[in-house]
């Protein structure tokens, strides 16, 4: 199998509202085998239990740098294959104290 992250592009930056919901699109060729699951790893940790869907949604990421990676696992949980790791960045405006409020 060959899997890759189509969106977002490596080193994408998400600011304020754009960081509230980030859509991640994956491509897997050839299709997953019946006993394989596709997972999205955020900063090395799996998001959810995996499945066959190639679209993921990330909500309200903390500001800073993050990594995304795809992983194919067997239904028993063994890692079959991993994609390249891509970095993304989240910037959020932080209200500064003492602005005359």
C-alpha positions as CSV (number, residue, x, y, z in Angstrom):
1,X,0.0,0.0,0.0
2,X,1.0,3.6,-0.5
3,X,-0.7,6.3,1.6
4,X,-0.1,10.0,1.6
5,X,-1.6,13.1,3.0
6,X,-3.2,15.2,0.3
7,X,-4.3,18.1,2.4
8,X,-3.1,20.1,4.3
9,X,0.2,20.7,2.5
10,X,3.4,20.3,4.6
11,X,4.2,23.4,6.7
12,X,0.7,24.8,6.3
13,X,-0.2,27.5,8.8
14,X,-3.7,27.9,10.3
15,X,-4.6,31.1,12.0
16,X,-7.4,31.8,14.5
17,X,-10.8,30.7,12.9
18,X,-9.1,28.5,10.3
19,X,-7.6,26.5,13.2
20,X,-11.0,25.7,14.7
21,X,-11.6,22.9,12.2
22,X,-8.9,21.5,10.0
23,X,-9.8,19.0,7.3
24,X,-7.2,16.3,6.5
25,X,-7.5,14.4,3.3
26,X,-5.6,11.1,2.7
27,X,-5.0,9.0,-0.3
28,X,-4.4,5.2,-0.1
29,X,-3.4,3.2,-3.2
30,X,-4.3,0.4,-3.7
31,X,-7.4,0.4,-1.5
32,X,-7.1,-0.9,2.1
33,X,-7.4,-4.6,2.6
34,X,-10.5,-5.8,4.4
35,X,-8.6,-6.4,7.7
36,X,-6.7,-3.1,7.6
37,X,-7.6,0.3,9.2
38,X,-6.4,3.8,8.4
39,X,-5.5,6.1,11.3
40,X,-4.4,9.7,11.5
41,X,-1.6,10.4,14.0
42,X,-1.5,13.9,15.5
43,X,1.9,14.5,17.2
44,X,2.4,10.7,17.2
45,X,-0.9,9.8,18.9
46,X,-3.7,8.1,17.0
47,X,-6.9,10.1,16.6
48,X,-9.8,7.7,17.1
49,X,-9.8,4.0,16.5
50,X,-9.2,4.1,12.8
51,X,-11.4,3.0,9.9
52,X,-11.7,3.1,6.1
53,X,-12.5,6.8,5.7
54,X,-9.8,9.0,4.1
55,X,-11.2,12.3,5.5
56,X,-10.4,13.4,9.0
57,X,-11.4,16.5,10.9
58,X,-9.2,18.1,13.7
59,X,-10.9,20.5,16.0
60,X,-9.4,23.3,18.1
61,X,-5.7,22.3,18.0
62,X,-3.5,24.1,20.5
63,X,-1.3,26.8,19.1
64,X,2.2,25.8,18.1
65,X,3.7,23.2,15.7
66,X,2.1,19.8,15.2
67,X,2.8,16.7,13.1
68,X,0.5,14.7,11.0
69,X,1.1,11.1,9.8
70,X,-1.0,8.3,8.4
71,X,-0.8,4.8,9.6
72,X,-2.2,1.5,8.3
73,X,-2.9,-1.0,11.1
74,X,-4.2,-4.6,11.0
75,X,-7.4,-5.3,12.8
76,X,-5.3,-6.8,15.6
77,X,-3.5,-3.4,16.0
78,X,-0.2,-4.1,14.4
79,X,1.4,-1.3,12.4
80,X,1.6,-2.3,8.7
81,X,2.9,1.0,7.2
82,X,3.3,4.7,7.9
83,X,3.4,7.7,5.7
84,X,5.9,10.5,5.9
85,X,5.4,13.0,8.8
86,X,4.3,16.5,7.8
87,X,4.5,19.5,10.0
88,X,1.7,22.1,10.4
89,X,1.5,25.2,12.5
90,X,-1.4,26.8,14.4
91,X,-1.3,30.5,15.3
92,X,-3.8,32.0,17.6
93,X,-4.2,35.6,18.7
94,X,-3.7,35.9,22.4
95,X,-5.4,38.8,24.2
96,X,-2.8,40.7,26.2
97,X,-3.7,41.6,29.7
98,X,-4.1,45.3,30.6
99,X,-5.6,46.5,27.3
100,X,-7.9,49.0,29.1
101,X,-10.7,46.5,29.8
